[in-house]
Amino acid sequence: SGAITRTNLQGLAPGRYVIAVFQDLDGHGTLGTGAFGIPKEPFGFSNDARVRFGPPSFDTASITVGASGGAQRITLRSIMR
């Protein structure tokens, strides 16, 4: 509800992951899109990967989670707003 939201993901085995998030402004439970599938709502990816004509590659957005866990900061970006 504020400028910063925190969450904890439990039970992840060590490995490489990508986190994709969006802010559900319209409350529909899905990412709202416009023409050509361009997102209408703010979104972001782990590793703060940027979008260039589609979602970032796994290698660009992936993070490594070790046995002791990790932390990620993801900036939400808007294209249509």
C-alpha positions in Angstrom: 0.0 0.0 0.0 3.0 2.3 0.3 6.0 3.3 -1.8 7.8 0.1 -0.6 6.3 -3.3 -0.2 8.2 -6.2 1.3 7.4 -9.9 1.1 9.2 -13.2 2.1 9.2 -16.2 -0.1 9.6 -19.4 2.0 10.8 -22.8 1.1 12.8 -22.1 -2.1 15.6 -24.6 -2.8 18.9 -23.1 -3.6 19.2 -22.3 -7.4 18.5 -19.7 -10.1 15.1 -18.0 -10.2 13.4 -15.1 -11.9 10.8 -13.0 -10.0 8.2 -11.1 -12.0 5.8 -8.8 -10.2 3.1 -6.3 -11.1 0.8 -3.9 -9.3 -2.8 -4.9 -9.9 -4.3 -1.5 -10.2 -7.7 -2.7 -11.6 -8.1 -5.6 -9.1 -8.6 -8.2 -11.8 -5.8 -10.5 -10.6 -4.0 -10.4 -13.9 -1.6 -8.0 -15.6 -3.7 -5.6 -17.7 -2.5 -5.2 -21.2 -3.3 -2.9 -24.1 -2.5 -3.0 -27.8 0.1 -5.6 -28.8 0.2 -6.9 -25.2 1.9 -3.8 -23.8 1.3 -3.7 -20.0 -1.1 -1.1 -18.7 0.0 -1.7 -15.0 3.4 -1.2 -13.3 5.6 -4.3 -13.5 9.2 -5.4 -12.7 11.6 -8.3 -12.8 14.3 -9.6 -10.5 17.8 -8.2 -11.0 16.0 -5.0 -11.9 16.1 -6.2 -15.5 14.6 -3.8 -18.0 12.2 -4.6 -20.8 13.2 -4.2 -24.4 10.5 -5.3 -26.9 9.3 -8.1 -24.6 10.3 -9.5 -21.2 13.9 -9.9 -20.3 15.7 -13.2 -20.9 16.1 -15.6 -18.1 19.9 -14.9 -17.9 19.3 -11.2 -17.6 16.6 -11.4 -14.9 17.8 -14.4 -13.0 19.1 -14.3 -9.4 20.9 -17.0 -7.5 19.3 -18.0 -4.2 21.8 -19.7 -1.8 21.1 -21.9 1.2 20.9 -18.8 3.4 18.5 -17.0 1.1 18.9 -13.6 -0.4 17.3 -10.2 -1.0 16.1 -8.5 -4.1 15.0 -4.9 -4.8 12.6 -4.6 -7.8 11.6 -1.3 -9.3 8.1 -1.2 -10.8 8.0 0.5 -14.2 5.1 1.8 -16.3 4.9 2.0 -20.1 1.3 3.0 -20.6 0.8 5.4 -17.7 
